[in-house]
Amino acid sequence: TYASLIGQAIMSSPNQKAQLSTICDWIVEHYPNFDRTDQRWQNSIRHNLSLQKCFVKLPHSPATSTTHSKSCFWTIHEDFLESFINGEFIR
């Protein structure tokens, strides 16, 4: 599922947090059947991040923000973390 792909990408990121673009880059790198120019699956990733309770949007930190960066970081909600670690995530 898209949620499990997102979880894998976030779990492999430093501090277990990632921006949307980093998540999409990870998916393309590890699953070559995803085409970076195809916006449909990327929209599905964005949709899953926003609607799935297992993903949490982190507030912008002044220390990590840049004036041209509007992209936020996403992480896995602590209640779902063990399911992702064990590879057992089911929505």
N, C-alpha and C positions, 0 to 999 in steps of 0.2 A: 504494500500500500504506500501511498505518498507519505503518510504519517511515519511509517517505519523508515523510509528513505531519509526523511527530515531528521528523525531521531538518530540514525546512523551518522549523518553529517554533523549534527550538533555534538554527539558524543566523541567524535574524532577531532573536534576543534579545541584549541587552547581554552582552558577554563570552562569547557562545555557550554560555550555560547558562540553564536555565529550570526552574521547578517544574511539577509536573503540572497544576495549575490554570491556569498561564500558557500551557502548551502547548495545553490544551483551549480556552481563550479565543481563542488565535491561530487554531486550526482553525475555530471557529465564525465568527470574523470574516472569514476568507479563503475559507471553503467553507460558504456559507449552508445547504446541504442537510443539514448536521449540526445536529441539534436539541440545544440545551444541556440540556434536561430528560431526554433519553434517556441512561440510564446504560449501555446496552449498548456503545456505541462507546467511551465513556470507560473502561469496564472493559478493552476491547481495547487502548486506549492504555496503560493501566497494565500490562497483561500484556506488551505489546511492550517497554516500558521495562525491565521486570524480566528478560526472557528473551533479548532480542537482545544479542549480544556487541558490537554497534556503539554501544550506549548505556552510559554509566558513571554510577553514582550517586556524587555527590560527598559527602564527609563534611561534617557540620555545622560551620560556622565560628562560634566564639563571638562574633565581631564582627558577623555577620549574623543570628544566631539571636535569636528572641524567645521568651519563656516560653510563649506560646500557639501557636507555629508548630512543627509536627512535620514539615512537608513539606520534603523534601530537594530539592536541585538536581540536575539531570541534564545531561550534556554528551555530546558525540560522542567516541568513542574515537579517538585520533590515527591509528590504522591505517585508519580508515574516513573520515576527514575529507575527504580529496581527492575521494572518490566522491560525497560530499554536495555539496561545492563545485561539482563539474562536473555535478551532476544525473544522475549515472550509478549511483546506489546501487541495487544488486540484492542481495537477501538470498542 
